[in-house]
Amino acid sequence: MTDSSVREFKMPDVGEGLTEAEILKWYVQPGDTVTDGQVVCEVETAKAAVELPIPYDGVVRELHFPEGTTVDVGTSIIAVAVGGGAAAAEPVQEAVADTPATAEAEEPKPQGRQPVLVGYGVSTSATRRRPRKGAQAPAAGQEASAAVQAEMNGQGPAAPAAPAAPAAPAAPVGGERPLAKPPVRKLAKDLGVDLATVVPSGPDGIITREDVHAAVSAAAEPAPQAPRPETPAPAPAATATAPASYDTTRETRIPVKGVRKATAAAMVRSAFTAPHVTEFVTVDVTRTMKLVEELKQDKEYTGLRVNPLLLIAKALLVAIKRNPDINAFWDEAAQEIVVKHYVNLGIAAATPRGLIVPNIKDAHAQTLPQLAGSLGELVSTAREGKTSPGAMQDGTVTITNVGVFGVDTGTPILNPGESAILAVGAIKLQPWVHKGKVKPRQVTTLALSFDHRLVDGELGSKVLADVAAVLEQPKRLISWA
């Protein structure tokens, strides 16, 4: 009777189409009372760390996954016993507690599963699936399920002759179509694993990634028995037990996931899609450094973050205003160059979870004090790991400040979807010819990388030269702005 009042909270899609998230921290434990809107855990997606609020009142019944577990979107992560709402909760609970038989009607992923993966409400799609299940003859339903499963595992109609033997283990599981999320089905297809032969370990009989890998290992071990039992065995063992097969005193293995995994994929995609060109200029920024010190004493900037990056950002915004074609991106699908009439200024930030690039929306319309406030908020939020996915989307140009690490300059890789990125080197006292004499001056090197498909050498050079000119003579902020 109490099961009817248990609500299952599923991992929502918190990042516009992301398929999984890692549970970083639980803020509640079984037996705790929760209220609608209370944050119950923090998860990390490929874009950011996000806190998840529970959408109803009740008492925590069970946490389905421990901290550090990567969970597919749409998978239940916490069960909550709600009070006084058993009748209302019943339809949702039925959808959560679907048996493997229900999965036969669930296969059309574009219709049935998509609503489950986005947001919290699943009752509508669940009630639509049940009539189809009841109306379908069991034998016909199983045959259709088997046919669809064969296709999803990369097998044609003639292929069943080979997997006839492995198909036998499916019977003990119940003879029904196995439950698995789309990413797991793709993994099984890539590895050549028939999901009907996999023993599920996930909640409600769902097959997980670990189950697929376990099936690969189990299938690989007996296969080489007759010809050569010893030679092939080490290969699957090394894959399945990688963490235990190396000297932990000499090596450390760090799983690639979350923000770091997404950043790596984005950088590879950018580097091998956009033809990068990088230009450099070394500039005397002594006057800019003096202006920074003056602004720190200005009452209007009290409590605001005033540093060289503030004036560098403003200099880039002025250069973009003078050369608007740099603020664009190449739309490969439409074969168009899209010029943006606004600037969402990205600032690359190194965090414990990896490199992220949040951006200041409509930075072009902000005054210098407003820009200082936005920069301060952006940096503080990034350091706390609280940057939202929305803050990292729709950037137009980016600044990366490698100078804070004492580096003179670099050749930055474009943020995907952008056409230019400015790298700022360390500002150092160097001998410089000033007014005909060699004097110690504050000098830095700027590097501008741009997409050569839409930014030619002339345009890129003009933008970089304008940034340098503003930093050399900050009064141009008045005359050029």
C-alpha positions as CSV (number, residue, x, y, z in Angstrom):
1,M,0.0,0.0,0.0
2,T,2.8,2.4,0.8
3,D,4.4,1.8,-2.6
4,S,1.6,3.8,-4.2
5,S,2.7,6.9,-2.3
6,V,6.4,6.6,-3.4
7,R,7.5,9.2,-6.0
8,E,10.6,8.5,-8.1
9,F,12.6,11.6,-9.0
10,K,14.4,11.1,-12.3
11,M,17.7,12.7,-13.5
12,P,16.4,15.7,-15.5
13,D,18.0,17.1,-18.7
14,V,19.6,20.1,-17.1
15,G,21.8,21.1,-20.1
16,E,19.8,21.1,-23.3
17,G,20.1,17.6,-24.7
18,L,22.8,16.2,-22.4
19,T,22.4,12.4,-21.9
20,E,24.1,11.9,-18.5
21,A,25.3,13.6,-15.3
22,E,27.5,12.6,-12.4
23,I,26.2,12.8,-8.9
24,L,28.7,15.0,-7.0
25,K,27.1,15.3,-3.6
26,W,23.9,14.2,-1.8
27,Y,22.4,16.8,0.6
28,V,19.9,14.4,2.0
29,Q,19.8,10.8,3.3
30,P,17.1,8.1,3.7
31,G,14.7,9.2,6.4
32,D,15.2,12.9,5.8
33,T,12.1,15.1,5.2
34,V,12.2,17.1,2.0
35,T,10.0,19.9,0.8
36,D,9.0,21.1,-2.7
37,G,11.9,23.1,-4.1
38,Q,14.5,21.8,-1.7
39,V,17.9,21.0,-3.2
40,V,18.7,17.3,-2.7
41,C,21.9,16.9,-4.7
42,E,24.5,18.5,-6.8
43,V,25.3,16.9,-10.2
44,E,27.9,17.7,-12.9
45,T,27.0,17.6,-16.5
46,A,29.3,18.0,-19.5
47,K,28.8,21.8,-19.1
48,A,28.6,22.7,-15.4
49,A,27.7,21.7,-11.8
50,V,24.0,22.1,-11.1
51,E,22.0,21.7,-7.9
52,L,18.7,19.7,-8.3
53,P,15.6,20.6,-6.3
54,I,13.0,18.0,-5.5
55,P,9.5,18.8,-7.0
56,Y,7.4,17.5,-4.1
57,D,7.1,17.1,-0.3
58,G,7.8,13.9,1.5
59,V,10.4,11.6,3.3
60,V,13.4,10.2,1.5
61,R,12.9,6.5,1.0
62,E,16.1,5.6,-0.9
63,L,19.1,7.0,-2.8
64,H,19.5,4.8,-5.8
65,F,23.1,5.8,-6.6
66,P,26.1,6.8,-4.5
67,E,28.1,9.9,-5.0
68,G,30.5,9.7,-7.9
69,T,28.1,7.7,-10.1
70,T,27.4,8.8,-13.6
71,V,23.7,8.4,-14.3
72,D,21.7,8.6,-17.6
73,V,19.1,11.3,-18.0
74,G,15.7,9.9,-17.3
75,T,17.0,7.3,-14.7
76,S,15.4,7.5,-11.2
77,I,18.0,8.7,-8.6
78,I,15.9,9.1,-5.5
79,A,12.7,7.7,-4.1
80,V,10.5,9.9,-1.8
81,A,7.5,8.7,0.2
82,V,4.9,11.5,-0.2
83,G,2.2,12.0,2.5
84,G,-1.5,12.3,1.7
85,G,-1.1,12.2,-2.0
86,A,-1.2,8.5,-2.8
87,A,-3.9,8.8,-5.3
88,A,-2.2,11.5,-7.2
89,A,1.1,9.8,-7.0
90,E,-0.1,6.5,-8.3
91,P,0.0,7.1,-12.1
92,V,3.5,8.5,-11.9
93,Q,4.7,5.6,-9.7
94,E,3.2,3.1,-12.3
95,A,5.3,4.8,-15.0
96,V,8.4,4.6,-12.9
97,A,7.8,1.0,-11.9
98,D,7.4,-0.3,-15.5
99,T,8.2,-3.9,-15.9
100,P,10.4,-5.1,-18.8
101,A,7.1,-5.9,-20.6
102,T,6.2,-2.2,-20.7
103,A,9.4,-1.6,-22.6
104,E,8.0,-3.3,-25.7
105,A,5.6,-0.4,-26.2
106,E,8.4,2.1,-25.2
107,E,10.7,1.4,-28.1
108,P,9.6,4.4,-30.4
109,K,12.2,6.6,-28.7
110,P,11.4,9.8,-30.6
111,Q,7.8,9.8,-29.2
112,G,7.7,7.9,-25.9
113,R,11.1,8.4,-24.3
114,Q,11.8,12.0,-25.2
115,P,9.3,13.6,-22.7
116,V,10.8,11.4,-20.0
117,L,14.3,12.8,-20.7
118,V,13.3,16.4,-20.3
119,G,11.8,17.9,-17.2
120,Y,10.0,16.0,-14.4
121,G,6.6,15.0,-15.8
122,V,6.3,11.6,-17.3
123,S,2.8,10.6,-16.5
124,T,1.4,11.7,-19.9
125,S,3.8,9.6,-22.0
126,A,3.4,6.7,-19.5
127,T,-0.4,6.5,-19.8
128,R,-0.1,6.5,-23.6
129,R,2.3,3.5,-23.6
130,R,0.1,1.2,-21.5
131,P,-2.9,0.9,-23.9
132,R,-0.5,-0.2,-26.6
133,K,1.0,-2.8,-24.4
134,G,-2.5,-4.2,-23.5
135,A,-3.7,-4.2,-27.0
136,Q,-0.8,-6.0,-28.5
137,A,-0.8,-9.8,-28.6
138,P,2.0,-11.2,-26.6
139,A,3.4,-13.4,-29.3
140,A,3.3,-10.7,-31.9
141,G,4.7,-8.1,-29.5
142,Q,7.7,-10.4,-28.7
143,E,8.4,-11.0,-32.4
144,A,8.3,-7.3,-33.2
145,S,10.5,-6.6,-30.2
146,A,13.0,-9.2,-31.3
147,A,13.1,-7.7,-34.8
148,V,13.7,-4.2,-33.6
149,Q,16.3,-5.4,-31.1
150,A,18.2,-7.2,-33.9
151,E,18.2,-4.0,-36.0
152,M,19.4,-1.9,-33.0
153,N,22.3,-4.3,-32.4
154,G,23.4,-3.9,-36.0
155,Q,22.1,-7.3,-37.1
156,G,20.1,-7.7,-40.3
157,P,17.2,-10.1,-40.9
158,A,19.6,-12.9,-42.0
159,A,22.0,-12.4,-39.0
160,P,20.0,-14.4,-36.4
161,A,21.7,-17.6,-37.6
162,A,24.9,-16.6,-35.8
163,P,23.5,-15.3,-32.6
164,A,21.1,-18.2,-32.2
165,A,23.2,-19.7,-29.4
166,P,23.6,-16.5,-27.4
167,A,19.9,-15.8,-27.6
168,A,19.2,-18.6,-25.2
169,P,20.2,-16.7,-22.1
170,A,17.5,-14.2,-22.8
171,A,14.8,-16.7,-21.8
172,P,15.7,-16.7,-18.0
173,V,15.4,-12.9,-18.0
174,G,11.8,-13.2,-19.0
175,G,11.8,-13.4,-22.8
176,E,10.9,-9.8,-22.9
177,R,12.6,-6.9,-24.7
178,P,15.5,-5.7,-22.5
179,L,15.3,-2.2,-20.9
180,A,18.2,0.1,-21.8
181,K,18.8,3.8,-22.4
182,P,19.7,5.1,-25.8
183,P,23.4,5.7,-24.9
184,V,23.7,2.2,-23.5
185,R,22.0,0.7,-26.7
186,K,24.6,2.6,-28.8
187,L,27.4,1.3,-26.7
188,A,26.1,-2.3,-27.1
189,K,25.8,-1.8,-30.8
190,D,29.3,-0.5,-31.1
191,L,30.7,-3.4,-29.0
192,G,28.5,-6.0,-30.9
193,V,26.6,-7.0,-27.8
194,D,23.1,-8.5,-28.0
195,L,21.2,-6.8,-25.2
196,A,19.0,-9.8,-24.9
197,T,22.0,-11.7,-23.5
198,V,22.9,-9.1,-20.9
199,V,21.9,-9.5,-17.2
200,P,20.6,-6.1,-16.0
201,S,21.7,-4.7,-12.6
202,G,20.1,-1.2,-12.8
203,P,16.8,-0.2,-11.1
204,D,13.7,-1.7,-12.5
205,G,15.7,-4.1,-14.6
206,I,17.5,-1.5,-16.7
207,I,20.7,-2.5,-18.4
208,T,23.7,-0.2,-17.5
209,R,27.0,0.5,-19.2
210,E,28.7,-1.7,-16.6
211,D,26.4,-4.6,-17.6
212,V,27.4,-4.2,-21.2
213,H,31.1,-4.2,-20.4
214,A,30.6,-7.2,-18.1
215,A,28.9,-9.0,-21.0
216,V,31.9,-8.2,-23.3
217,S,34.3,-9.6,-20.7
218,A,32.2,-12.7,-20.0
219,A,31.8,-13.4,-23.7
220,A,35.5,-12.9,-24.5
221,E,36.9,-15.3,-21.9
222,P,35.3,-18.6,-23.1
223,A,35.6,-17.8,-26.8
224,P,39.4,-18.6,-27.1
225,Q,39.1,-21.9,-25.2
226,A,39.6,-24.3,-28.1
227,P,42.3,-22.7,-30.3
228,R,44.5,-20.9,-27.8
229,P,43.3,-20.5,-24.3
230,E,46.1,-18.3,-23.0
231,T,47.0,-15.8,-25.7
232,P,43.6,-13.9,-26.1
233,A,42.7,-13.9,-22.4
234,P,45.0,-11.0,-21.3
235,A,43.4,-8.5,-23.7
236,P,39.8,-8.4,-22.2
237,A,41.3,-8.8,-18.7
238,A,43.4,-5.6,-19.2
239,T,40.3,-3.7,-20.4
240,A,37.9,-5.0,-17.7
241,T,40.4,-4.6,-14.8
242,A,42.4,-1.6,-15.9
243,P,42.4,0.1,-12.5
244,A,44.1,-3.0,-10.9
245,S,46.5,-3.7,-13.7
246,Y,48.9,-0.8,-13.2
247,D,51.3,0.3,-10.5
248,T,49.3,2.8,-8.5
249,T,52.6,4.1,-6.9
250,R,53.9,5.1,-10.4
251,E,50.7,6.0,-12.2
252,T,47.4,7.7,-11.5
253,R,44.4,7.2,-13.8
254,I,41.8,9.9,-13.9
255,P,38.4,9.2,-15.6
256,V,37.6,11.6,-18.4
257,K,34.1,12.8,-17.8
258,G,32.0,15.9,-17.1
259,V,33.4,19.3,-18.0
260,R,36.8,18.0,-18.9
261,K,35.4,15.4,-21.3
262,A,33.1,18.0,-23.0
263,T,36.0,20.5,-23.3
264,A,38.3,17.9,-24.9
265,A,35.6,17.0,-27.5
266,A,34.9,20.7,-28.2
267,M,38.6,21.5,-28.7
268,V,39.2,18.6,-31.0
269,R,36.1,19.5,-33.0
270,S,37.2,23.1,-33.2
271,A,40.8,22.4,-34.1
272,F,39.9,20.1,-36.9
273,T,37.0,22.1,-38.3
274,A,38.1,25.7,-38.3
275,P,41.4,26.6,-40.1
276,H,43.1,28.5,-37.3
277,V,45.4,31.5,-37.9
278,T,47.2,33.2,-35.0
279,E,48.8,36.7,-35.1
280,F,50.9,38.3,-32.4
281,V,51.7,41.9,-31.2
282,T,53.8,43.1,-28.4
283,V,52.6,46.3,-26.8
284,D,53.6,48.8,-24.2
285,V,50.7,48.9,-21.7
286,T,52.3,51.2,-19.1
287,R,49.5,53.8,-19.5
288,T,46.9,51.1,-19.1
289,M,48.5,49.9,-15.9
290,K,48.5,53.5,-14.5
291,L,44.8,53.8,-15.4
292,V,44.0,50.6,-13.5
293,E,45.6,52.1,-10.4
294,E,43.6,55.3,-10.8
295,L,40.3,53.5,-11.3
296,K,40.9,51.5,-8.1
297,Q,40.9,54.8,-6.2
298,D,37.7,56.0,-7.9
299,K,34.7,55.9,-5.6
300,E,32.5,54.7,-8.5
301,Y,34.5,51.4,-8.6
302,T,34.4,50.8,-4.9
303,G,33.8,47.1,-4.3
304,L,34.3,46.2,-8.0
305,R,37.0,44.0,-9.5
306,V,39.4,46.4,-11.3
307,N,42.4,44.8,-13.0
308,P,44.1,44.8,-16.4
309,L,41.6,42.2,-17.7
310,L,38.9,44.8,-17.3
311,L,40.5,47.3,-19.7
312,I,41.7,44.5,-22.0
313,A,38.1,43.4,-22.3
314,K,36.9,46.9,-23.0
315,A,39.6,47.3,-25.6
316,L,38.4,44.2,-27.4
317,L,34.8,45.4,-27.3
318,V,36.0,48.7,-28.9
319,A,37.9,46.9,-31.6
320,I,34.9,44.7,-32.4
321,K,32.7,47.9,-32.7
322,R,35.2,49.2,-35.2
323,N,35.4,45.9,-37.0
324,P,32.0,44.2,-36.6
325,D,32.7,41.4,-39.1
326,I,35.0,39.7,-36.6
327,N,32.0,39.0,-34.4
328,A,30.6,36.1,-36.5
329,F,30.6,32.4,-37.0
330,W,30.6,29.9,-39.8
331,D,27.3,28.0,-40.2
332,E,28.4,24.9,-42.0
333,A,24.9,23.4,-42.3
334,A,23.4,26.5,-43.9
335,Q,26.6,27.5,-45.7
336,E,26.3,31.0,-44.3
337,I,28.4,33.5,-42.3
338,V,26.3,34.7,-39.4
339,V,27.4,38.2,-38.1
340,K,26.2,38.9,-34.6
341,H,25.1,42.4,-33.7
342,Y,25.7,41.8,-30.0
343,V,28.8,40.6,-28.1
344,N,28.6,37.8,-25.5
345,L,32.1,38.1,-24.2
346,G,33.6,34.8,-23.1
347,I,36.2,34.6,-20.4
348,A,38.1,31.3,-20.2
349,A,38.3,30.2,-16.6
350,A,40.4,27.3,-15.1
351,T,38.4,25.5,-12.4
352,P,39.0,22.3,-10.4
353,R,36.6,20.5,-12.8
354,G,38.4,21.7,-15.9
355,L,38.4,24.7,-18.3
356,I,35.1,26.5,-18.8
357,V,34.2,29.5,-20.8
358,P,31.2,31.5,-19.3
359,N,30.3,34.6,-21.1
360,I,29.0,38.1,-20.3
361,K,25.7,38.6,-22.1
362,D,25.5,41.8,-24.2
363,A,28.9,43.0,-23.0
364,H,29.0,45.6,-25.8
365,A,26.2,47.5,-24.1
366,Q,27.8,47.7,-20.7
367,T,29.6,50.7,-19.2
368,L,33.0,50.2,-17.7
369,P,31.7,49.9,-14.1
370,Q,29.0,47.5,-15.3
371,L,31.6,45.4,-17.1
372,A,33.7,45.4,-13.9
373,G,30.8,44.0,-11.9
374,S,30.0,41.4,-14.6
375,L,33.6,40.2,-14.7
376,G,33.8,39.9,-10.9
377,E,30.6,37.9,-10.7
378,L,31.6,35.7,-13.5
379,V,35.0,34.8,-11.9
380,S,33.6,34.3,-8.4
381,T,30.8,32.0,-9.7
382,A,33.3,30.0,-11.8
383,R,35.6,29.5,-8.8
384,E,32.8,28.2,-6.7
385,G,31.8,25.8,-9.4
386,K,28.3,27.3,-9.7
387,T,28.4,28.4,-13.3
388,S,25.1,27.6,-15.0
389,P,24.9,25.9,-18.4
390,G,23.2,29.0,-19.8
391,A,26.1,31.2,-18.8
392,M,28.4,29.1,-21.1
393,Q,26.1,29.2,-24.2
394,D,25.9,31.6,-27.1
395,G,29.3,33.2,-26.7
396,T,30.6,35.2,-29.6
397,V,34.3,36.0,-28.8
398,T,36.5,34.9,-26.0
399,I,39.5,36.2,-24.0
400,T,41.9,33.7,-22.3
401,N,44.4,35.3,-19.8
402,V,47.4,33.0,-19.8
403,G,49.5,35.8,-18.3
404,V,48.2,35.0,-14.8
405,F,50.4,31.8,-15.0
406,G,53.5,33.9,-16.0
407,V,53.2,32.8,-19.7
408,D,54.2,35.3,-22.3
409,T,51.6,34.2,-24.9
410,G,50.0,31.3,-26.6
411,T,48.1,30.1,-29.7
412,P,44.6,29.6,-28.3
413,I,42.0,27.3,-29.9
414,L,38.7,28.8,-30.8
415,N,35.7,28.2,-28.7
416,P,33.2,26.2,-30.9
417,G,30.8,28.5,-32.6
418,E,33.0,31.5,-32.4
419,S,35.4,33.1,-34.9
420,A,38.1,34.8,-32.7
421,I,39.8,34.3,-29.3
422,L,42.3,36.7,-27.8
423,A,45.1,35.4,-25.6
424,V,46.7,37.9,-23.1
425,G,50.3,37.2,-22.0
426,A,52.0,38.2,-18.7
427,I,52.6,41.9,-18.2
428,K,56.3,42.5,-17.3
429,L,58.8,45.3,-16.9
430,Q,60.9,45.2,-20.0
431,P,63.4,47.5,-21.7
432,W,61.4,49.5,-24.3
433,V,62.2,52.4,-26.6
434,H,60.0,55.2,-25.3
435,K,60.4,58.8,-26.7
436,G,63.7,57.9,-28.2
437,K,65.2,56.4,-25.0
438,V,65.4,52.9,-23.7
439,K,63.3,52.7,-20.5
440,P,61.7,50.0,-18.4
441,R,58.1,49.8,-19.4
442,Q,55.1,47.5,-18.7
443,V,54.9,45.2,-21.8
444,T,52.7,42.3,-22.8
445,T,52.2,40.2,-25.9
446,L,48.7,39.6,-27.3
447,A,47.8,36.7,-29.6
448,L,44.6,36.6,-31.7
449,S,43.5,33.3,-33.2
450,F,40.7,33.5,-35.8
451,D,38.7,31.3,-38.2
452,H,40.3,31.9,-41.6
453,R,37.2,30.8,-43.4
454,L,35.5,34.0,-42.6
455,V,38.2,36.2,-41.1
456,D,41.0,37.1,-43.5
457,G,44.4,38.5,-42.6
458,E,43.4,42.1,-43.0
459,L,40.4,41.9,-40.7
460,G,42.2,39.9,-38.1
461,S,45.2,42.3,-38.2
462,K,42.9,45.3,-37.8
463,V,41.2,43.9,-34.7
464,L,44.5,43.0,-33.1
465,A,46.0,46.3,-33.9
466,D,43.0,48.2,-32.5
467,V,43.2,46.3,-29.2
468,A,46.9,47.0,-28.9
469,A,46.3,50.7,-29.8
470,V,43.7,51.1,-27.0
471,L,46.0,49.5,-24.4
472,E,48.9,51.6,-25.5
473,Q,46.8,54.8,-25.4
474,P,43.7,54.2,-23.1
475,K,42.4,57.7,-24.0
476,R,41.2,56.0,-27.3
477,L,38.5,54.4,-25.1
478,I,36.9,57.9,-25.2
479,S,37.6,58.8,-28.8
480,W,36.8,55.4,-30.4
481,A,34.0,54.2,-28.1
